[in-house]
Amino acid sequence: MLTLRYLTVVGLFMVLVGCAAPPAKPIATFSEIAGTWEGQYVLPSGDLGPFWEQTIQEDGQMRFKRFELPVEGTRQLQLQDGKVVYDSMFWSGVLTLHEVKGRRILKDVAIQKRNGAVFTGEFTLKQ
């Protein structure tokens, strides 16, 4: 019984530590996230998806590009409660800004409208 209790406590600790992500920094203007960001999404299957590049302008216009099975497009972003949101015919999502060990990370939680599938992306500023 001691072993089961130990495993339960260790498991709970791992879950709590794993969920402890740094809080999002409020985004007041698009200039705070303007630039070219690069990264990948985690697919609903849990696999890492293809590489993407997203360029955000100071007016909130985003140009996105996927390199594998090429896709390109634009979308207009909106500011809402310290976050950036978007809503298009096929996707809706929320962008949040985080700082991890001195690095700025733009996180995107994108929801595919046709089936509710969630794609979570992490992007860093392109150097």
C-alpha positions as CSV (number, residue, x, y, z in Angstrom):
1,M,0.0,0.0,0.0
2,L,2.9,2.3,0.7
3,T,4.1,1.9,-2.9
4,L,0.7,2.8,-4.3
5,R,0.5,5.9,-2.1
6,Y,4.0,6.8,-3.1
7,L,3.2,6.5,-6.8
8,T,0.1,8.5,-6.4
9,V,1.9,11.4,-4.7
10,V,4.7,11.3,-7.3
11,G,2.2,11.2,-10.1
12,L,0.3,14.1,-8.8
13,F,3.4,16.1,-8.3
14,M,4.5,15.5,-11.9
15,V,1.1,16.6,-13.2
16,L,1.2,19.8,-11.1
17,V,4.8,20.6,-12.1
18,G,4.0,19.9,-15.8
19,C,1.0,22.2,-15.7
20,A,3.0,25.1,-14.2
21,A,3.6,27.2,-17.3
22,P,4.6,30.8,-17.0
23,P,1.7,33.2,-17.0
24,A,0.9,35.1,-20.2
25,K,2.1,38.6,-20.5
26,P,-0.7,41.0,-21.4
27,I,-0.6,42.3,-25.0
28,A,-1.7,45.9,-25.3
29,T,-0.6,46.7,-28.9
30,F,0.3,44.7,-31.9
31,S,3.8,46.4,-31.9
32,E,4.6,44.2,-28.9
33,I,4.4,41.1,-31.0
34,A,5.3,42.5,-34.4
35,G,7.9,40.6,-36.3
36,T,8.4,37.2,-37.9
37,W,7.9,34.2,-35.6
38,E,8.7,30.6,-36.4
39,G,7.7,27.4,-34.8
40,Q,5.5,24.3,-35.0
41,Y,2.1,23.1,-33.8
42,V,1.4,20.0,-31.8
43,L,-1.3,18.2,-33.7
44,P,-4.4,16.7,-32.0
45,S,-2.7,13.3,-32.3
46,G,0.2,14.6,-30.1
47,D,2.6,14.5,-33.0
48,L,4.7,17.6,-33.9
49,G,3.4,19.2,-37.1
50,P,5.2,20.9,-39.9
51,F,7.3,24.1,-39.6
52,W,5.4,27.5,-39.9
53,E,6.4,31.1,-40.2
54,Q,4.1,33.9,-39.1
55,T,4.7,37.6,-39.7
56,I,2.7,40.0,-37.6
57,Q,2.5,43.7,-38.7
58,E,1.9,46.6,-36.3
59,D,-1.7,46.9,-37.6
60,G,-2.5,43.3,-36.6
61,Q,-2.3,41.8,-40.1
62,M,-0.7,38.4,-40.0
63,R,0.8,36.6,-42.9
64,F,1.4,32.8,-42.3
65,K,3.3,30.2,-44.3
66,R,3.6,26.5,-43.9
67,F,6.7,25.0,-45.6
68,E,5.8,21.3,-45.8
69,L,2.7,20.8,-48.0
70,P,2.9,24.6,-48.7
71,V,0.1,26.8,-47.5
72,E,0.2,30.6,-47.3
73,G,-2.4,33.2,-46.3
74,T,-3.3,36.2,-44.2
75,R,-5.6,36.9,-41.3
76,Q,-6.6,39.9,-39.3
77,L,-5.8,39.7,-35.6
78,Q,-7.8,41.5,-32.9
79,L,-6.8,42.6,-29.4
80,Q,-9.1,41.4,-26.6
81,D,-8.4,41.4,-22.8
82,G,-4.6,41.4,-23.1
83,K,-4.6,38.6,-25.7
84,V,-4.7,38.4,-29.5
85,V,-7.6,36.6,-31.1
86,Y,-8.6,35.6,-34.6
87,D,-11.7,34.1,-36.2
88,S,-11.9,33.0,-39.8
89,M,-14.0,30.7,-41.9
90,F,-12.1,27.6,-40.9
91,W,-10.2,28.5,-37.7
92,S,-10.4,30.5,-34.5
93,G,-7.7,31.0,-32.0
94,V,-5.9,32.9,-29.2
95,L,-2.3,34.1,-29.2
96,T,-0.6,34.7,-25.9
97,L,2.9,36.0,-25.1
98,H,5.1,34.3,-22.6
99,E,8.6,34.7,-21.4
100,V,10.6,31.6,-20.6
101,K,14.3,31.9,-19.4
102,G,14.6,35.3,-21.1
103,R,13.0,34.1,-24.4
104,R,9.8,35.5,-25.7
105,I,7.4,32.7,-26.8
106,L,4.2,33.3,-28.7
107,K,1.7,30.5,-28.1
108,D,-1.2,29.9,-30.4
109,V,-4.2,27.7,-29.5
110,A,-6.0,27.2,-32.8
111,I,-9.4,25.4,-33.1
112,Q,-10.4,23.9,-36.3
113,K,-14.1,24.9,-36.8
114,R,-15.2,21.8,-38.8
115,N,-14.4,19.3,-36.0
116,G,-13.3,21.2,-32.9
117,A,-9.7,19.8,-33.2
118,V,-7.2,21.8,-31.1
119,F,-3.7,22.6,-32.4
120,T,-1.2,24.2,-30.0
121,G,1.7,26.1,-31.4
122,E,4.8,27.7,-29.9
123,F,6.7,30.3,-31.9
124,T,9.9,32.3,-31.3
125,L,11.1,35.4,-33.0
126,K,13.1,34.7,-36.1
127,Q,16.7,35.8,-35.8
